[in-house]
Amino acid sequence: MPEPLDSALTEVRSMLLGPALTRAVAAGRRRGQRPSMVRAELRPVALKAGQRLQISTSDGDRPHTRNLSLGPEAEAAVEALLAEPFGNWHVETADATLQLRVTKSGEAQVHRSTASRSVAPAAAGHDRSKEYLLDPGDPLFAEIGGSAAKRRQVDAFLRALTATLPDGLAGQLDRPLRVVDLGCGNAYLTFAAYRYLSSTGVDVELVGVDVRDDQRRRNTELAERLGWADRVRFVAGTIADATVEPSPDLVLALHACDTATDEALARAVGWRARWVLAAPCCHHDVAAQLRTRPAPPPYDLLTRQGILRERFADVLTDALRAGLLRLHGYRAEVVEFVDSAHTPRNLLIRARRTGAEPTAAQRAEYRDLVTQWQLNPRLETLLTQLPPTM
């Protein structure tokens, strides 16, 4: 339920200036207002001169960091930040987490949770070991499961996500970031995406799509337990046909099997999504076509052995997908998702819409490859079925 903004900010102030603070982020903007900075991050640091409150702010171009003495100096700086019209505050202490979002009506939507483990503020010095983007002790893992393998995959996904989205995104939006996860399954990466983005100050509205209605019910119940049901919702439907309105800015399709990845990419292009992250899984369609067609010379050795043909089909499929995205106004990269020691399905197609028209050379490059191998890529078929205005 919404709360009075003043009382919620008073609670935030107490946490920011309390001895248990571990990290806080302010970002986004309130309706009709704009802060003087796009983002502010606060955390305690242990310096030779003693304990300090470090405040890092950014105007969207460059960061500015100050280490403030505890007491009046830190208090004045915190008061100044609280006076800024930020739309979101995310505050973590050793024993609690608070997420505050200012609604369109100027009230505070607050979610509070208790930390599942204690984090000592004294450890927050400058010589820290490499950290997970989402703390392994985050309460989210108590709900979705916190195995080492799952934490690694979540972290790898979030790092790919941060590499895709622009810096200072929270300050660039005048509305929530719309995200859709196509083929979300049990949605643990869906929830991780929401948790991480909201912790950086981005106002997020996320929709998860899965064909199974029991998954929809399960995921909806989990969103309610986490207190996110007003921002994270789930619908049952196929990737190709599920109703998602309004059109998303960011499309996720993580381990959608075979041509389900093609359906997700086609929908992303049809929506003109600004960013796409797709981790393909199983490449049966092109592999089947390679089995029934002779390889063009001199490439018969690539497809003569079954295992080599299957692996080549994986590479060829994703190369064609990246090429098609480029022909439809996207800059596309194929990168490693998670280390191959953890899963053989470790590629990620990462794309950003530029709107650039393809060159004649790019069109010819794609067409020559398809013609030479006598292929009918499923994604090409789906893209030709999009309305001309898309």
N, C-alpha and C positions, 0 to 999 in steps of 0.2 A: 504494500500500500504506500502511496506517496506520503512524504513527510514534509514538514516545514523546512525550507532550505537553510535558514539561519541556524536552527538547532542541529541539523546534519553537519553543517560546516564547523560548528563548535566542537562536535565530536571528532571531526577530522583534525582540527587544530590540536586537540588534546593528544591525539595519536602521533601527530607530526613532532610535537615537542616532548613527548614522553620518552622514557629511557629504553623502551622496548622496540622502537622503530627499526625496521630493517630496510624498507624501500618504499617510496611513494612516487606516483606519476600523476601529473595533471596535464590534460590535453583536451582537444576539441573546443567547441565554443557553444555558447548559449544562443538561443534563437534571437536574431536581430542584433547580436553583439559580437565583438571580436577582441580576444585578449591581445596584449602587446607582444606576446610570444606564442609560438605554436605548441610548445611543450616544455614542461619543467619536471625534473627528476630530483628527488631528495633521498639521501641516505647518510647514515653515520659513517665516519671514517676515523681510523686511529692514526694520527700523525705523531711525529716526534714531539711536537708542541702540545700534544694532548688530544682529547676527543673533540671532533668538530662535526658540524652538520654541513655536508656537501650539497650544494644546489647547482645543478646543471640545467641551463635553459638554452633554447634554440629559437632563432627567428626564422627558421626554415632553410637558412643557408649555412650558418656556422654556429657551433655551440659556444657557450660561455659558462665557465665553472668558477664557483666561489666556495671556499672553505671557511665557514663562519664559526666564531666562538659561541659556545652554548651560553644561554642567558639572553640579555637584551638584544644583542646583535642578531642572533638566530630568530628570536621572537619577532623582531621587526620585519625580517625578510619573509617569514611565514605569513604574517598578517598581510603583507603586500601581495603575496601569491593568492591568498584566499580572497582578496578583493578583486582579483582578475576574473573576468566572466568565463572561466573554463566550464566546459560542458560535462567533463568527467574527472573524477578523482578515483585513484586506485591506491589504497594504503595497506601495507603489510607490516605487522609487528611480529614479535616472537610468538605470540599466542593467538593472533586474530588477523583476519583480512576484511577490509571494508571496501566495497565498490559503490560509488555514488554517481548517479547520472541525473543531470538536471533535465526535467521534462519540458515540453513546449510551453506548459502553463507556468513554468518557473518553480515547480516543486521538486523535491528530491526523491528519486527512486533509489533506495538503499538496499544493498545485499550484504549481510554480515555472515561470516563463517569463522569457525574456530580452527586454528592451525592444528594439523595432525601430529606435529612434532615441534620441538623447541628449536629456535634458531638464535644463536648467541650474537648479539649486535657487535661484540668485540671482534668477531671474525671478519668484519667488513672493512679490512684495511686495503691497501693498494696492491698487496702481493697475494691476491686470491688465486686459487687454482681455477682452471676453466670451468664454467658453470653451465648447467642446462638452462635453456631459455625459459622453460617451465620447471620450477623447482620440483625435484622428485618427491618432496614432502608436501606438495600442494594437495589440498583436500580433494581436488578432482580425482587424483589417483586412487583415493579410498573408494570412489564410486566405480571407476572404469577398470580398476586393477592396476597394480604398479609393478609388474615384472620388469626386470632389467631390459629385456628385449623390447617391451612395449615403450618404456621410457626412451630408449634409443631411437625407436622409430618416430615417436612423437617429436623428439628434439630434431631429428633430421628433417622431418616435414616442416617444422616451424622455421628452421634455418632457410629452407628453400622458399618458404612464404615470405620471410623478411627480405630475402634477396630479390624477390619479384616485385613487391610493393615499394613505392617511393618513400624516401625518408620524409618525416614530418607529415605523414598522410592525415593524421587527426586534424591538423590545422588547415588542410586543404579542402575539407568537406563541409558543405552547409546542410547536410542531411546524413542519415546513417549510411554506412557502407553496407551494401546489399550483397550477401554471399549465399550461394547455393552449393550444396554438396550432393552430386548426382550419384546414386548407388551407394548411399552412406553406410549401409549395413548396420553394425552395432554402434556406429557413430562416435567411436572414441577419438578419432582425429577431428571430427566435426566439433565436438565439445572442446578439444584442445585448441582448435583454431579460435573459437569464440573466447575462451579463457585468456589466451595470450593476447589477441588483438584488443580486447577490452582492457587488459592490464596496461597496455601502452597508451590508453586514452582514446582509442578509436571507438566511436559509437557504432555498434554492429547490429544488424538484423540478419539472422541466418535461417535458412530453410534446408532441411535434410530430406532427400527423396530416396525412397527404397520401395521396391515392388511388393514387399511383404508387409501386410498390415500389422502382424504381430510385432515386427520391428518398430513400426511407427508407434504403437502403443507403449512398447518398452522404452523407447527413446523419449517419448513425451513425458512419461512418468519420471524418468531421470532428470529431465530438464526442470520439472516441477520441484523435485527434491533439492536440486542445486539452486533454486530460486531464479532460474533464467527463462521461465516459460513465456515471459512477455517479450523476449528477444530471440529465442531459439525455438523453432517449431518444426514439425515433421509432417510430411504428407506421404501417402501410399500411392504409388504409380510407377509406370515404366519411365526410364530415362527419356525416351523419345516423346512420350505423351503427357507426362505429369504437368499439371498447371502450376506455373510459378509466376506470380505477379507481385510487384512490378519486376521488370527485367533486372537481373543481377549485374553487379559490377565485377564480381569475382566468382569464377566457376571452378569448383573442385571436382575431380573424378579420380578417386584413388583406388586402384586395383579393380576397376570395372573390367569384366572379362571379355576378351576378344572384341567383337564389333560393338559392344556396349561402350567402349572408349570412343569409338567413332561417332556413336550417337551423342555422347556427351560433348565432343568437340564440335559437332555440327550445331548443337543447340547453343553452345557458347558463341559461335560465329553468328548464328541467327539473332541472338540477343545483342550482338555487338558488345559483348562483355569486354571490359578493359583489361582484365587479367585472367589467365587460365593456368591451372596446375593439374596435370593429368599423369597418373602413374599407371601405365598400361599393364595388363595382365593377360597372358595366354594370347597367342597370335595365330589362331587356327585358320583364319580366312585366307591370308596370303600363303600360308604353308600348304593348304589344300590346293590352291591354284598352282603352286610350284610343282606339286606332285604330278599334275596332269599336263604340264607343258614342258617342252624341251628347253633347256637352258640355252641362251644365246652363246655362240662361241666368243671367246674361249673359256667360258665360265662353267662348263659341265662339271668340273671337279668340285665346285661349290655346292652342288645339289645332288651329286651321285650318292653320297653317304647320308643316311637318314638323319643322324644327329647334327651333321653340318648343315643340312637343308633346313632343319628346324631352327637352328640358331641364326642362320642367314635370314630366314623369314622374319624373325624378331627384328633384326636390324633394318631390313628393307621396309617392313611395315612402318616403323617409327620414323624412318627417313622420309617416307612418302607423306606421313601425317604432318611432319614439320614443314615439308615443302608446300603442301596444300594450305596450311595456315599462313605461310608467307604470301601465297597467291591471293589470300583473302584479307590482307591488310594487317597481318600480325608479324611481329619479330619473334621467332620461335627458336628455342634452344633445347637440346636433349642433354640432360645432365644426370649424374649419379644421384639417386634418391637416398639410399642408405647403403652402407658398405656391403659388398657382395658376399662377405663372410656370413651375413645375417639372413640374406634372402637372394636368390638368383633373379627375382623380379625387382631389379633395383634401378630402373631408369625412370626419369621424370621428364615429361614434356612441359616446359615452362614458356608461356607466351604472353606477350604484351601487345595490345592493339595500338598500332601507329596510324592506321588508315592509309598507309602508303600504297600507291598503285604498283602492281608488279611490273617488272621490266619484261621486255620481249625475251631477253636471255633467260630470265627466271622461268617464264612459261615454257620455253623450249627445253630447258634442263629437266623440268618435271615430266613433260610429255615424252621426251626421248627415253627416259628411264622406264616409264610405264609401257611404252610401245615395245622397247627392246625385250622386256620380260613378259609381255603379253598379259598384263595384269588388269584387273578391274577393282581398284581399291574401293572398299565400302564407303569410306569417308567422301571420296569424290562423288559417288552416287548420291549420298545424302546432301551434299552441298549444292548439287545441281537442282535439288528439289526445293530449296529455299525460295521464298518469294523474291522477285527481282529487286524489290526495294531494300532487301537485306544485303 
